[in-house]
Amino acid sequence: MGMTMIENLLARKAGLARVRPGDLVTVEVDMCVMIDLQFATLWIPPARIHDPDKVAVVMDHAVPAPTLKDAEGGPKARKFVADFGIERFFDVGQHGICHQVIAENGLALPGEVLACTDSHTCAGGAYNTAARGLGPAEVYSILCTGVTWFQVAPTVRYELVGSLPPEVGGKDVFLYLADTYGDATNRNLEFGGPGLAGIPLNDRRTIATQAAEISADFATFGVDDRLREFFAEKGITDFVPADADPDAEYDAVRTVDLSALEPYVARPGTVAHNGIPVSRIEHRSIDQAFIGSCANGQLEDLRIAAGILRGRTVAPGVRLLVTPASQQIYRDAMRLGYLQALADAGAVVTNSTCGACFGYHMGVVGPGEVCLTSSTRNFTGRMGSTEAEIYMASPATVAASAVTGYITDPRSVTA
């Protein structure tokens, strides 16, 4: 039997002819991404690092610094990159959520391995990268040695057919998969099939990013013409994709008819077996609506939200917060008029950062409040108070709900 996409990738990086589920492999890491939080907590400068060309540092979670501890971490990060000659440094002003910055700068390449301390590093799988979030100690080890190890997990293949209907995006695809199939603990996810060509890269990244919420090891998409064009526009053509063999052995193969999907929402607490089509949810008023995060703060997400909100007004009693995923997106959205439309509707547009998504700053929710978010997580206490409720949906659903004041099917607003 042949190998899956991730098995072929790990085998090549480990210098092996083949790997199978259960194997332990030591692989070269092509890009090690460090974030501001690492420098703000228990930072010990290393005596040496493996290769400064394989390291990037991104100021992303707490920008601008909301606490003294975060403010103390900034100078440590700047000294580190200066001491070791690290050129890929994205300081305040060139910053953004690390997974967005990774995408914008071509740091996640097909067939390569990327590591970062953030749990949503699996976002890089949209670019055919073995991208994985690891603990701070392991990332520190990679920084110094250039290698890490993985245990090869079985792979679930999603065979995509059909095409997405209007007002249905990557978040809806993920919430459908999470509700239908539940957790993917100790499993890799692989996405392909004829329907893949119709899924934009921003939606692919949303799906790959959210794979962390069902505990998948890796979530990888195949390389197609759309992805090649993405890299060609950046002047990147020198990569070796990881493909699945025709006779690859999977733990399961699941066919998903994209054309049958509709907008979804996840109820508070978890996404696994906890979703429902928005058209079927009971009337639920909201206090806060949030559009942002590495999953859905992309330029296309802001375009969709601006299109729904243009000429409309956020409902009384609702706070709509919009956080672009990077400074580059902020600037592009400003030039394109998206931010103007959002602000005119009553939204508060914030600096690009992780911010409200992890309940740190610029949008913490209080006791008894209901938040509808397009960010990455909906578990208890994620965005602030443990007595708040967090529902998760697409930017289109969040924008439509901000207008009506309750969780709303975006198709009813745009029709």
C-alpha positions as CSV (number, residue, x, y, z in Angstrom):
1,M,0.0,0.0,0.0
2,G,1.1,3.6,-0.7
3,M,1.4,6.5,1.7
4,T,-0.9,9.4,2.5
5,M,0.0,13.1,1.9
6,I,1.4,13.6,5.4
7,E,3.2,10.2,5.4
8,N,5.0,11.0,2.2
9,L,6.0,14.4,3.6
10,L,7.3,13.1,6.9
11,A,9.1,10.2,5.3
12,R,11.0,12.5,2.9
13,K,11.9,14.9,5.7
14,A,13.1,12.0,7.9
15,G,15.1,10.5,5.0
16,L,13.1,7.3,5.0
17,A,11.6,5.2,2.2
18,R,8.3,4.9,3.9
19,V,6.5,5.5,7.2
20,R,3.4,3.9,8.7
21,P,1.0,4.9,11.5
22,G,2.7,4.4,14.9
23,D,6.2,5.1,13.6
24,L,8.4,7.6,15.4
25,V,10.2,9.9,13.0
26,T,12.8,12.7,13.5
27,V,12.5,15.4,10.9
28,E,14.2,18.6,9.9
29,V,12.2,21.7,10.6
30,D,12.2,24.2,7.8
31,M,10.7,27.1,9.7
32,C,10.5,27.8,13.4
33,V,8.1,30.7,14.3
34,M,8.3,32.4,17.6
35,I,5.6,34.7,19.0
36,D,5.7,37.6,21.5
37,L,4.3,35.6,24.4
38,Q,7.4,33.4,24.4
39,F,9.5,36.5,25.3
40,A,7.1,37.8,27.9
41,T,7.1,34.5,29.9
42,L,10.2,32.7,31.3
43,W,12.4,33.7,28.4
44,I,16.0,32.5,28.6
45,P,18.3,33.6,25.7
46,P,19.9,30.7,24.0
47,A,23.7,30.4,23.7
48,R,23.3,29.5,20.0
49,I,20.6,28.7,17.5
50,H,20.6,26.2,14.6
51,D,19.9,28.5,11.6
52,P,18.7,32.1,11.7
53,D,17.3,31.7,8.2
54,K,14.9,29.1,9.5
55,V,13.5,31.3,12.3
56,A,10.8,34.0,12.2
57,V,9.6,36.2,15.2
58,V,6.2,37.7,15.1
59,M,4.7,40.2,17.5
60,D,1.1,39.0,17.5
61,H,-0.8,38.1,20.6
62,A,-0.5,41.2,22.7
63,V,0.0,44.1,20.3
64,P,0.4,46.9,21.3
65,A,1.4,45.6,24.7
66,P,-1.6,45.7,27.1
67,T,0.3,44.8,30.3
68,L,3.7,45.5,31.8
69,K,4.7,41.9,31.4
70,D,4.0,42.1,27.6
71,A,5.9,45.4,27.4
72,E,8.9,43.8,29.0
73,G,8.8,41.0,26.4
74,G,9.2,43.3,23.5
75,P,12.8,44.5,24.1
76,K,13.8,40.8,24.8
77,A,12.4,39.8,21.3
78,R,14.2,42.8,19.6
79,K,17.5,41.9,21.3
80,F,17.2,38.3,20.4
81,V,16.7,39.0,16.7
82,A,19.6,41.5,16.7
83,D,22.0,39.2,18.5
84,F,21.4,36.3,16.2
85,G,20.9,38.1,12.9
86,I,17.3,37.0,12.4
87,E,15.9,38.9,9.4
88,R,12.3,37.6,9.5
89,F,11.2,39.9,12.4
90,F,7.7,41.3,12.3
91,D,7.7,44.0,14.9
92,V,4.9,46.4,15.8
93,G,3.8,48.1,12.6
94,Q,4.6,45.1,10.4
95,H,2.9,42.7,12.8
96,G,-0.1,40.5,12.7
97,I,-1.4,37.2,13.9
98,C,1.4,34.8,13.2
99,H,-0.5,32.4,10.9
100,Q,-1.6,35.3,8.7
101,V,2.0,36.7,8.7
102,I,3.3,33.2,7.8
103,A,0.9,33.1,4.8
104,E,1.6,36.6,3.6
105,N,5.4,36.0,3.6
106,G,5.4,32.5,2.2
107,L,6.9,30.9,5.3
108,A,4.7,27.8,5.0
109,L,5.7,26.0,1.9
110,P,4.4,22.8,0.3
111,G,6.3,19.7,1.4
112,E,8.0,21.4,4.3
113,V,7.8,21.3,8.1
114,L,6.8,24.3,10.2
115,A,6.6,24.6,14.0
116,C,5.3,27.3,16.3
117,T,4.1,27.4,19.9
118,D,0.6,28.5,18.9
119,S,-1.9,25.7,18.8
120,H,-3.4,26.9,15.5
121,T,-0.2,26.5,13.6
122,C,-2.0,23.7,11.7
123,A,-3.3,26.7,9.6
124,G,-0.2,26.1,7.5
125,G,-1.7,22.8,6.3
126,A,-3.7,24.9,3.8
127,Y,-0.4,25.3,1.9
128,N,0.5,21.6,1.9
129,T,2.8,22.1,4.9
130,A,3.3,19.8,7.9
131,A,2.5,22.6,10.3
132,R,2.1,21.9,14.0
133,G,1.7,23.8,17.2
134,L,4.2,22.5,19.9
135,G,5.0,23.4,23.5
136,P,7.4,26.3,24.3
137,A,10.1,23.9,25.4
138,E,10.0,21.9,22.2
139,V,10.0,25.0,20.0
140,Y,13.1,26.2,22.1
141,S,14.7,22.9,21.3
142,I,14.0,23.2,17.6
143,L,15.4,26.7,17.7
144,C,18.7,25.3,18.9
145,T,18.8,21.9,17.1
146,G,16.7,22.4,13.9
147,V,14.9,19.1,14.3
148,T,11.9,17.6,16.1
149,W,10.1,14.3,16.3
150,F,6.5,13.1,15.6
151,Q,4.6,9.9,15.9
152,V,2.9,9.2,12.6
153,A,-0.9,9.1,13.1
154,P,-3.5,7.4,10.9
155,T,-5.1,9.7,8.3
156,V,-8.7,10.5,7.5
157,R,-9.3,11.6,4.0
158,Y,-12.0,14.1,3.1
159,E,-13.0,13.8,-0.5
160,L,-14.6,17.1,-1.5
161,V,-17.2,17.2,-4.3
162,G,-19.5,19.8,-5.6
163,S,-19.1,23.6,-4.9
164,L,-20.0,25.9,-2.0
165,P,-23.3,27.7,-2.3
166,P,-23.5,31.5,-1.8
167,E,-23.0,32.7,1.8
168,V,-21.4,29.4,2.8
169,G,-17.6,29.4,3.6
170,G,-14.8,27.6,5.2
171,K,-16.1,28.1,8.7
172,D,-19.4,26.5,7.8
173,V,-17.5,23.5,6.2
174,F,-15.5,23.0,9.4
175,L,-18.5,23.3,11.7
176,Y,-20.4,20.8,9.6
177,L,-17.5,18.3,9.8
178,A,-17.0,18.9,13.5
179,D,-20.7,18.4,14.2
180,T,-21.0,15.3,12.0
181,Y,-17.8,13.4,12.8
182,G,-16.7,14.9,16.1
183,D,-13.1,14.8,17.4
184,A,-10.1,13.7,15.3
185,T,-7.8,13.0,18.2
186,N,-4.6,11.2,17.2
187,R,-5.6,11.5,13.5
188,N,-4.3,13.5,10.5
189,L,-6.8,15.1,8.2
190,E,-6.3,15.2,4.4
191,F,-8.4,17.3,2.0
192,G,-8.7,16.7,-1.7
193,G,-11.0,15.7,-4.4
194,P,-12.6,17.5,-7.4
195,G,-14.4,20.0,-5.1
196,L,-11.1,21.4,-3.8
197,A,-10.5,23.5,-6.8
198,G,-13.6,25.7,-6.0
199,I,-12.5,26.4,-2.4
200,P,-10.6,29.7,-2.1
201,L,-7.3,29.6,-0.2
202,N,-8.8,31.8,2.6
203,D,-11.4,29.1,3.2
204,R,-8.9,26.3,3.1
205,R,-6.9,28.1,5.8
206,T,-10.0,28.5,7.9
207,I,-10.6,24.8,7.7
208,A,-7.0,23.9,8.4
209,T,-6.8,26.4,11.3
210,Q,-9.9,25.0,13.0
211,A,-8.6,21.5,12.9
212,A,-7.0,22.2,16.2
213,E,-10.4,22.4,17.8
214,I,-11.0,18.7,17.0
215,S,-7.5,17.8,18.2
216,A,-6.2,16.7,14.8
217,D,-2.4,16.2,14.5
218,F,-2.0,17.7,11.0
219,A,-4.5,19.0,8.5
220,T,-3.1,19.2,5.0
221,F,-4.5,20.2,1.6
222,G,-3.2,19.1,-1.7
223,V,-1.3,21.3,-4.1
224,D,-3.4,22.5,-7.1
225,D,-3.3,25.3,-9.7
226,R,-4.8,27.8,-7.3
227,L,-2.1,27.2,-4.7
228,R,0.6,27.3,-7.3
229,E,-0.7,30.7,-8.5
230,F,-0.7,31.9,-4.9
231,F,3.0,31.1,-4.5
232,A,3.9,32.3,-8.1
233,E,2.5,35.7,-7.2
234,K,5.1,35.8,-4.4
235,G,7.9,34.7,-6.7
236,I,8.0,31.3,-5.0
237,T,8.3,28.3,-7.4
238,D,11.0,26.2,-5.8
239,F,9.1,23.6,-3.7
240,V,8.4,19.9,-3.7
241,P,4.7,19.2,-3.0
242,A,3.7,16.3,-0.8
243,D,1.1,14.2,-2.6
244,A,-0.9,11.1,-1.6
245,D,-0.2,7.9,-3.5
246,P,-3.1,6.5,-5.5
247,D,-3.2,3.4,-3.3
248,A,-2.7,5.3,0.0
249,E,-4.2,3.6,3.0
250,Y,-6.6,5.7,5.1
251,D,-8.2,5.2,8.5
252,A,-11.4,6.5,6.8
253,V,-12.4,8.2,3.5
254,R,-15.4,10.6,3.9
255,T,-17.1,12.2,0.9
256,V,-18.4,15.7,1.5
257,D,-20.9,17.3,-0.9
258,L,-20.1,20.9,-0.6
259,S,-23.2,22.0,-2.5
260,A,-25.4,20.5,0.2
261,L,-24.0,22.6,3.0
262,E,-25.5,25.7,4.6
263,P,-24.5,28.2,7.2
264,Y,-23.7,26.6,10.5
265,V,-23.3,27.7,14.1
266,A,-21.7,25.9,17.1
267,R,-23.3,26.2,20.5
268,P,-21.1,27.2,23.5
269,G,-18.6,24.8,25.0
270,T,-17.2,22.7,22.1
271,V,-17.6,22.3,18.3
272,A,-17.6,18.5,18.3
273,H,-21.2,17.2,17.8
274,N,-22.4,20.6,19.0
275,G,-23.4,22.4,15.8
276,I,-26.6,23.2,14.0
277,P,-27.6,24.9,10.8
278,V,-28.2,28.6,11.5
279,S,-31.6,28.2,9.9
280,R,-32.7,25.8,12.7
281,I,-31.3,27.5,15.8
282,E,-33.8,29.0,18.3
283,H,-34.0,32.8,18.7
284,R,-30.9,33.8,20.6
285,S,-30.1,37.5,21.3
286,I,-26.4,38.5,21.4
287,D,-24.4,41.2,23.2
288,Q,-21.2,41.0,21.3
289,A,-20.3,40.0,17.8
290,F,-16.7,39.4,16.9
291,I,-15.0,39.1,13.4
292,G,-11.3,38.3,13.5
293,S,-8.6,35.8,14.5
294,C,-6.3,33.7,12.5
295,A,-9.3,31.7,11.2
296,N,-11.5,34.5,10.0
297,G,-9.7,37.9,10.1
298,Q,-8.6,37.5,6.5
299,L,-9.2,40.1,3.9
300,E,-12.0,38.1,2.3
301,D,-13.7,37.9,5.7
302,L,-13.7,41.6,6.0
303,R,-15.0,42.0,2.5
304,I,-17.9,39.7,3.2
305,A,-18.7,41.5,6.5
306,A,-18.5,44.9,4.8
307,G,-20.8,43.8,2.1
308,I,-23.5,42.8,4.5
309,L,-23.1,45.8,6.8
310,R,-22.8,48.5,4.1
311,G,-25.8,50.7,4.3
312,R,-27.0,48.9,7.5
313,T,-26.5,49.7,11.2
314,V,-25.5,47.4,14.1
315,A,-28.5,46.7,16.3
316,P,-28.9,48.6,19.5
317,G,-27.3,46.8,22.4
318,V,-24.8,44.9,20.2
319,R,-21.1,45.5,20.2
320,L,-19.5,44.6,16.8
321,L,-15.7,44.2,17.0
322,V,-13.6,43.7,13.9
323,T,-10.0,42.8,14.2
324,P,-8.0,42.4,10.9
325,A,-5.6,39.4,11.1
326,S,-2.5,41.5,10.2
327,Q,-1.3,45.1,9.6
328,Q,-1.2,44.3,5.9
329,I,-4.9,43.3,5.9
330,Y,-5.7,46.4,7.9
331,R,-4.1,48.6,5.3
332,D,-5.6,46.7,2.3
333,A,-9.1,46.7,3.9
334,M,-8.7,50.5,4.5
335,R,-7.7,51.1,0.9
336,L,-10.6,49.0,-0.4
337,G,-13.2,50.8,1.8
338,Y,-14.1,47.8,3.9
339,L,-13.1,49.5,7.2
340,Q,-15.1,52.6,6.3
341,A,-18.2,50.5,5.6
342,L,-17.8,48.6,8.9
343,A,-17.2,51.7,11.0
344,D,-20.1,53.5,9.3
345,A,-22.3,50.7,10.4
346,G,-21.2,51.0,14.0
347,A,-18.4,48.5,14.2
348,V,-15.3,49.1,16.2
349,V,-12.2,48.2,14.1
350,T,-9.2,47.3,16.2
351,N,-5.5,46.9,15.7
352,S,-4.5,43.6,14.2
353,T,-3.7,41.1,17.0
354,C,-5.1,38.0,18.6
355,G,-6.8,40.2,21.2
356,A,-10.4,39.3,21.9
357,C,-10.1,35.7,20.5
358,F,-8.2,34.5,23.6
359,G,-9.9,36.8,26.0
360,Y,-6.8,39.0,26.6
361,H,-7.7,42.5,25.5
362,M,-9.9,44.6,23.2
363,G,-13.1,42.7,23.6
364,V,-13.3,40.6,26.8
365,V,-16.9,39.5,27.5
366,G,-18.5,39.8,30.9
367,P,-20.7,37.5,33.0
368,G,-24.1,36.6,31.5
369,E,-23.1,38.0,28.1
370,V,-23.6,36.2,24.8
371,C,-21.0,36.5,22.1
372,L,-21.2,35.3,18.6
373,T,-17.7,34.9,17.2
374,S,-15.9,34.0,14.0
375,S,-12.8,33.3,15.9
376,T,-11.2,29.9,16.7
377,R,-12.7,28.7,20.0
378,N,-16.0,28.7,21.9
379,F,-15.1,26.9,25.1
380,T,-16.1,28.2,28.5
381,G,-14.0,31.2,29.6
382,R,-12.2,31.5,26.2
383,M,-13.1,35.1,25.6
384,G,-13.5,36.3,29.1
385,S,-15.9,35.4,31.9
386,T,-16.7,31.7,32.5
387,E,-20.3,32.9,32.9
388,A,-20.5,34.1,29.3
389,E,-21.7,32.1,26.4
390,I,-19.8,31.9,23.1
391,Y,-21.4,30.8,19.9
392,M,-19.2,30.3,16.8
393,A,-20.1,31.0,13.2
394,S,-18.8,32.4,9.9
395,P,-18.1,36.2,9.4
396,A,-21.2,36.3,7.2
397,T,-23.4,35.0,10.0
398,V,-21.7,37.2,12.6
399,A,-22.2,40.3,10.4
400,A,-25.9,39.5,9.7
401,S,-26.5,38.8,13.4
402,A,-24.9,42.1,14.4
403,V,-27.6,43.8,12.3
404,T,-30.6,41.9,13.6
405,G,-29.4,41.6,17.2
406,Y,-29.8,37.8,17.3
407,I,-28.1,34.8,15.7
408,T,-29.3,35.1,12.0
409,D,-28.9,33.1,8.8
410,P,-27.0,35.5,6.5
411,R,-29.0,34.4,3.6
412,S,-32.1,36.0,5.1
413,V,-30.2,39.4,5.2
414,T,-28.6,39.2,1.8
415,A,-31.6,37.8,-0.1
